[in-house]
Amino acid sequence: MGQETDRIVVVGAGHAGGSVVAFLRQYGWSGPITLVGAEPIPPYHRPPLSKAWLKGEADAASLALRPENFYADNAIELRLGTVATAIDRATHTLSLNCGESLAYDHLILALGARARKLPLPGADLVGVMELRTAADADRLKAAIGEGRRLAIIGGGYIGLEAAASAQALGAEVTIIEREPRLLARVASPPLSTFFQDFHRSKGVAIELDAGVEALEGQGGQIAAIRLSNGKTIQCDAVLIGVGAVANDELARACGLSCGNGIEVDAASRTSDPAIYAIGDCTFRPLEPYSRNVRLESVPNAIEQSKQAAASLCGRPPPAPEIPWFWSDQYNIRLQIAGMPFDVTETILRGDPATGSFAVFHLAPDATVRSVEAVNAPPEFMAGKLLIAKRKPVPRERLADMAVSMKDLL
Ligand SMILES: Cc1cc2nc3c(=O)[nH]c(=O)nc-3n(C[C@H](O)[C@H](O)[C@H](O)COP(=O)(O)OP(=O)(O)OC[C@H]3O[C@@H](n4cnc5c(N)ncnc54)[C@H](O)[C@@H]3O)c2cc1C
C-alpha cells in the first residue's frame, strides 16, 4: 500500500489510464497523481471511432471518458501531448520528450496498442489509413462520403465495423481478407458465415483468400489495390485493419519482463514492485483458463484499472471477471464472453437466418468456455454466468430454444 504523500505517475491517457486515475481517487488515494498522454486530448472512448463517431452520430462530449473538469476537480495533473521516452528504475524517474523528467513512487504503464503496419509497396500513399485514434477516425470520415470507394484490408472487427459505417454513409466498400473467412482469428465459422452474408446483403464486396501485392497510386494518391488472386480493386481510400501490437517498448527497454505485452500478475503488478501495467499493453493471467493472454477490450482495461488501484490503495482485490467483448455492425450487436480455449464442441442455439442466435463452445466435460451471441442478450448474460460457474450443461437443452437460459442456470 502506498503512502499519502507518494506520487503516482500514469503513462498513457487512454481508456485504462483515464480509468485508473478515477479509481485511485474513488478508493481514497490522496497523494499526487500525474497522467501523461501522447495524444493532445484527454482520455476518450475508442469503440465509437469505428461506429457512431465515424457515422457522425456522436459528439465530442460523448466521446470523452470523463467530463472536462473531472481532472482538475480531482487534483489529477494532465500532461497531454507528452511522450514518455524512458524509465529509470533505479532512480524512479520517467523521461519525457520535452526534456523534463518526472519522479515517481509508483508508475502505472497504460500504453495501449497501435495499429499493425503492413510493409507493402505504396503503404505511404495519400489516402492509405489506419484506425486507432480520434485523429485517424476524422481522416477516415473525411474520405468516405456518398459514392466514394473504400477498400478495407483486413476482415477483423475494426474492418467490419468501419465497413458497416462507411456503407451507411453511401460509400462503396470492398473488404479484402487473406484468410478463407472473415474474423478468422477471433470468431467461430458460424459467426464468420453470418457476417459475410450480412455484409454482402448490404452491398459490401468481400474478397476472401486474397493477399495484397501492392497499393498503386496516381500522383501520390491511392488509386487501386493489386491482389494476389490477379484482381485489381479501384479505390479512393484504403483502411488497413490487420490487428494491433502492444506498445511495450518502454517496458522492454528498462528490463521489465515481457511476453506478448508487459507481463503482469493478477493485481496488474509488473516484475518491478514499483511499476504496474494495465490495458491493451499487458500480457496478463486469465485465471479460469490457466493462461496468460493479451486482451484488447474496454472491459479488460477497466478490470485491470480496478486491480491496480485496489492494490495501491490497500483494498481487497476485485473479484476476477470473465473477459467479454462487443461489436456493433448495422443493427447487429455481437457480444462475446469467455475464450474458446480447450474447447472440443460447438453448440448452436437459435437460427442465424433469424438474425438472433448464439454459439456456445464447450470443454470435454461439457462446461461452457465461451459464448458468441448475435442479437441475443439473454444467451450472452446467462452464458457469462455459466462460464463462471463451470458447471456442466446438458447439450440438448442448451441447443433447445424452448428451454430458457434462466432454466439452464
Ligand atoms: C476503432 C476501435 C474500435 C474498438 N471497438 C471496441 C469495442 O467495440 N469493444 C471493446 O471492448 N473494445 C473496442 N476497442 C478496443 C478498446 O478501445 C481498447 O481495448 C482500449 O482503448 C484499451 O485501452 P488502453 O488504455 O489500454 O489503450 P489505449 O486506449 O490505446 O490508450 C493508450 C494511450 O497511451 C498513449 N501512449 C502510448 N505510449 C505512450 C508514451 N510513451 N507516452 C505517453 N503516452 C503514450 C497512446 O497514445 C494512447 O493514447 C476498439 C478499439 C478501436 C481502435
The ligand as an SDF file (V2000), in Angstrom:
LIG
                    3D

 53 58  0  0  0  0  0  0  0  0999 V2000
  -11.6870    1.6730  -33.6780 C   0  0  0  0  0  0  0  0  0  0  0  0
  -11.7060    0.8620  -32.4180 C   0  0  0  0  0  0  0  0  0  0  0  0
  -12.8840    0.2220  -32.0250 C   0  0  0  0  0  0  0  0  0  0  0  0
  -12.9220   -0.5350  -30.8660 C   0  0  0  0  0  0  0  0  0  0  0  0
  -14.0990   -1.1380  -30.5030 N   0  0  0  0  0  0  0  0  0  0  0  0
  -14.1570   -1.8210  -29.3350 C   0  0  0  0  0  0  0  0  0  0  0  0
  -15.3870   -2.4020  -28.8990 C   0  0  0  0  0  0  0  0  0  0  0  0
  -16.4180   -2.3340  -29.5800 O   0  0  0  0  0  0  0  0  0  0  0  0
  -15.4030   -3.0570  -27.7050 N   0  0  0  0  0  0  0  0  0  0  0  0
  -14.2910   -3.1500  -26.9060 C   0  0  0  0  0  0  0  0  0  0  0  0
  -14.3500   -3.7320  -25.8240 O   0  0  0  0  0  0  0  0  0  0  0  0
  -13.1040   -2.6210  -27.3130 N   0  0  0  0  0  0  0  0  0  0  0  0
  -13.0160   -1.9660  -28.5020 C   0  0  0  0  0  0  0  0  0  0  0  0
  -11.8270   -1.4100  -28.8960 N   0  0  0  0  0  0  0  0  0  0  0  0
  -10.6210   -1.6350  -28.0700 C   0  0  0  0  0  0  0  0  0  0  0  0
  -10.5440   -0.6440  -26.9170 C   0  0  0  0  0  0  0  0  0  0  0  0
  -10.7340    0.6660  -27.3710 O   0  0  0  0  0  0  0  0  0  0  0  0
   -9.1900   -0.8010  -26.2370 C   0  0  0  0  0  0  0  0  0  0  0  0
   -9.1250   -2.1040  -25.7050 O   0  0  0  0  0  0  0  0  0  0  0  0
   -8.9800    0.2150  -25.1280 C   0  0  0  0  0  0  0  0  0  0  0  0
   -8.9480    1.5220  -25.6540 O   0  0  0  0  0  0  0  0  0  0  0  0
   -7.6890   -0.0820  -24.3880 C   0  0  0  0  0  0  0  0  0  0  0  0
   -7.3750    0.9290  -23.5170 O   0  0  0  0  0  0  0  0  0  0  0  0
   -5.8400    1.2470  -23.1760 P   0  0  0  0  0  0  0  0  0  0  0  0
   -5.8620    2.4360  -22.2660 O   0  0  0  0  0  0  0  0  0  0  0  0
   -5.1520    0.0100  -22.7710 O   0  0  0  0  0  0  0  0  0  0  0  0
   -5.1840    1.6780  -24.5650 O   0  0  0  0  0  0  0  0  0  0  0  0
   -5.4790    2.9380  -25.4390 P   0  0  0  0  0  0  0  0  0  0  0  0
   -6.8950    3.3550  -25.3180 O   0  0  0  0  0  0  0  0  0  0  0  0
   -4.9150    2.6460  -26.7740 O   0  0  0  0  0  0  0  0  0  0  0  0
   -4.6170    4.1070  -24.7870 O   0  0  0  0  0  0  0  0  0  0  0  0
   -3.2140    4.1000  -24.7140 C   0  0  0  0  0  0  0  0  0  0  0  0
   -2.7280    5.5290  -24.7520 C   0  0  0  0  0  0  0  0  0  0  0  0
   -1.3630    5.5610  -24.3770 O   0  0  0  0  0  0  0  0  0  0  0  0
   -0.6750    6.5240  -25.1500 C   0  0  0  0  0  0  0  0  0  0  0  0
    0.7520    6.2360  -25.1210 N   0  0  0  0  0  0  0  0  0  0  0  0
    1.3850    5.1540  -25.6300 C   0  0  0  0  0  0  0  0  0  0  0  0
    2.7150    5.2370  -25.4030 N   0  0  0  0  0  0  0  0  0  0  0  0
    2.9210    6.4040  -24.7400 C   0  0  0  0  0  0  0  0  0  0  0  0
    4.0780    7.0510  -24.2320 C   0  0  0  0  0  0  0  0  0  0  0  0
    5.2970    6.5240  -24.3590 N   0  0  0  0  0  0  0  0  0  0  0  0
    3.9190    8.2500  -23.6110 N   0  0  0  0  0  0  0  0  0  0  0  0
    2.6890    8.8050  -23.4720 C   0  0  0  0  0  0  0  0  0  0  0  0
    1.5540    8.2180  -23.9290 N   0  0  0  0  0  0  0  0  0  0  0  0
    1.6780    7.0430  -24.5490 C   0  0  0  0  0  0  0  0  0  0  0  0
   -1.3200    6.3440  -26.5130 C   0  0  0  0  0  0  0  0  0  0  0  0
   -1.1030    7.4820  -27.3180 O   0  0  0  0  0  0  0  0  0  0  0  0
   -2.8040    6.1590  -26.1370 C   0  0  0  0  0  0  0  0  0  0  0  0
   -3.4580    7.3950  -26.0640 O   0  0  0  0  0  0  0  0  0  0  0  0
  -11.7460   -0.6630  -30.0680 C   0  0  0  0  0  0  0  0  0  0  0  0
  -10.5580   -0.0330  -30.4700 C   0  0  0  0  0  0  0  0  0  0  0  0
  -10.5280    0.7190  -31.6230 C   0  0  0  0  0  0  0  0  0  0  0  0
   -9.2400    1.3890  -32.0350 C   0  0  0  0  0  0  0  0  0  0  0  0
  1  2  1  0
  2  3  1  0
  2 52  2  0
  3  4  2  0
  4  5  1  0
  4 50  1  0
  5  6  2  0
  6  7  1  0
  6 13  1  0
  7  8  2  0
  7  9  1  0
  9 10  1  0
 10 11  2  0
 10 12  1  0
 12 13  2  0
 13 14  1  0
 14 15  1  0
 14 50  1  0
 15 16  1  0
 16 17  1  0
 16 18  1  0
 18 19  1  0
 18 20  1  0
 20 21  1  0
 20 22  1  0
 22 23  1  0
 23 24  1  0
 24 25  2  0
 24 26  1  0
 24 27  1  0
 27 28  1  0
 28 29  2  0
 28 30  1  0
 28 31  1  0
 31 32  1  0
 32 33  1  0
 33 34  1  0
 33 48  1  0
 34 35  1  0
 35 36  1  0
 35 46  1  0
 36 37  1  0
 36 45  1  0
 37 38  2  0
 38 39  1  0
 39 40  1  0
 39 45  2  0
 40 41  1  0
 40 42  2  0
 42 43  1  0
 43 44  2  0
 44 45  1  0
 46 47  1  0
 46 48  1  0
 48 49  1  0
 50 51  2  0
 51 52  1  0
 52 53  1  0
M  END
$$$$
